[in-house]
Amino acid sequence: MVTPVEAPALGKAIGYAHGMRAGGLVFTAGQIGATGSPEGALRVVSPDLAEQFEKALENVVEVVRAAGGEPGSIAEMTVYVTDMEAYRAKRKEIGAAWRRHLGRHFPAMTLVAVTALVEPEAKVEIRAVAKVE
């Protein structure tokens, strides 16, 4: 059975679930660097890619926790960025954000450059798969 995972701290998900649980696996929806609201509105936290990355990563971890996992439960992650050069330029700040939320845990990861994301101000979107009990 597949069941939705809702992370109340992220606000209301409209037209999608924050994540889906299938047995011991949790598949997060793509998370951007934004805060949500009870009405479902999203507010991007900053125009800075590193700040958006940290919030998106925090949101992914929040979904995994809502499903009963921890940051170390994340097995696979895909990161989509709209500007690869900006990502490269912000690697130091992104690395610091990574350590704050995932420590020395490094899941299998893919980084992909895309032309745009659904939210016009978003510069990064992260999705993950986690193993939870």
C-alpha positions as CSV (number, residue, x, y, z in Angstrom):
1,M,0.0,0.0,0.0
2,V,1.2,3.5,-0.8
3,T,0.3,6.2,1.7
4,P,0.8,10.0,1.7
5,V,3.3,11.6,4.1
6,E,2.3,15.1,5.2
7,A,4.8,17.3,7.0
8,P,2.7,19.9,8.8
9,A,5.7,22.2,9.3
10,L,5.9,22.7,5.5
11,G,2.3,24.0,5.3
12,K,-0.5,22.6,3.2
13,A,0.4,20.6,0.1
14,I,-2.1,21.4,-2.7
15,G,-2.3,19.0,-5.6
16,Y,0.5,16.8,-4.4
17,A,1.8,15.1,-1.2
18,H,5.0,16.1,0.6
19,G,6.0,12.5,0.3
20,M,4.7,9.0,-0.4
21,R,5.4,5.9,1.7
22,A,5.6,2.5,0.1
23,G,6.4,-0.1,2.6
24,G,9.7,0.9,4.2
25,L,10.5,3.5,1.5
26,V,9.7,7.2,1.5
27,F,9.8,9.2,-1.7
28,T,9.8,12.9,-1.1
29,A,8.2,15.4,-3.4
30,G,10.7,17.9,-4.9
31,Q,11.3,20.5,-2.2
32,I,12.3,24.0,-3.0
33,G,13.9,26.6,-0.6
34,A,10.5,28.0,0.5
35,T,8.3,28.1,3.6
36,G,4.7,27.0,3.3
37,S,1.5,28.2,4.8
38,P,-1.7,26.6,6.0
39,E,-3.3,27.9,2.8
40,G,-0.7,26.2,0.6
41,A,1.1,29.4,-0.5
42,L,4.9,29.1,-0.8
43,R,7.4,31.9,-0.1
44,V,11.0,31.5,-1.4
45,V,13.3,32.3,1.5
46,S,16.0,34.2,-0.4
47,P,17.2,35.0,-3.9
48,D,20.6,33.3,-2.8
49,L,21.1,29.8,-4.2
50,A,22.9,28.6,-1.0
51,E,20.1,29.8,1.2
52,Q,17.5,28.2,-1.0
53,F,19.6,25.0,-1.0
54,E,19.7,24.9,2.8
55,K,15.9,25.4,3.1
56,A,15.2,22.8,0.4
57,L,17.4,20.3,2.2
58,E,15.7,21.2,5.5
59,N,12.3,20.6,3.9
60,V,13.4,17.2,2.6
61,V,14.7,16.1,6.0
62,E,11.3,17.3,7.5
63,V,9.4,15.0,5.2
64,V,11.7,12.1,6.0
65,R,11.2,12.8,9.8
66,A,7.4,13.0,9.3
67,A,7.6,9.5,7.9
68,G,9.6,8.3,10.9
69,G,13.1,8.5,9.5
70,E,16.2,10.5,10.2
71,P,18.6,12.3,7.9
72,G,20.8,9.2,7.8
73,S,17.8,7.3,6.4
74,I,18.1,9.1,3.1
75,A,19.5,6.6,0.5
76,E,19.2,8.7,-2.7
77,M,18.9,12.3,-3.6
78,T,18.4,14.3,-6.8
79,V,19.2,18.0,-6.8
80,Y,17.9,20.2,-9.7
81,V,19.5,23.6,-10.1
82,T,18.7,26.4,-12.6
83,D,22.3,27.7,-12.7
84,M,25.2,25.2,-12.5
85,E,27.8,28.0,-12.3
86,A,26.1,29.5,-9.4
87,Y,26.0,26.1,-7.7
88,R,29.7,25.7,-8.2
89,A,30.4,29.2,-6.9
90,K,28.3,28.4,-3.7
91,R,29.9,25.0,-3.0
92,K,31.4,26.1,0.3
93,E,28.2,27.5,1.7
94,I,26.2,24.5,0.3
95,G,28.7,22.1,2.0
96,A,28.3,23.9,5.3
97,A,24.5,23.7,5.0
98,W,24.8,20.0,4.2
99,R,26.9,19.3,7.3
100,R,24.3,21.2,9.5
101,H,21.5,18.9,8.2
102,L,23.1,15.6,7.2
103,G,26.5,15.7,8.9
104,R,28.9,13.3,7.2
105,H,26.0,11.2,5.6
106,F,26.3,11.2,1.8
107,P,23.5,9.3,0.0
108,A,23.8,8.4,-3.7
109,M,23.3,11.7,-5.4
110,T,22.6,13.2,-8.8
111,L,22.9,16.9,-9.7
112,V,21.1,18.1,-12.7
113,A,20.9,21.6,-14.4
114,V,17.4,22.5,-15.6
115,T,16.1,25.5,-17.4
116,A,13.4,26.4,-14.9
117,L,11.4,25.2,-11.9
118,V,7.7,25.6,-11.3
119,E,8.1,28.4,-8.8
120,P,9.7,31.3,-10.8
121,E,12.0,32.4,-7.9
122,A,13.2,28.9,-7.1
123,K,16.8,28.1,-8.0
124,V,17.0,24.6,-6.5
125,E,14.7,21.7,-6.0
126,I,15.7,18.5,-4.1
127,R,13.9,15.1,-4.0
128,A,15.0,12.1,-2.0
129,V,14.3,8.4,-1.3
130,A,14.7,7.2,2.3
131,K,14.5,3.8,4.0
132,V,12.4,4.0,7.2
133,E,11.0,1.4,9.5
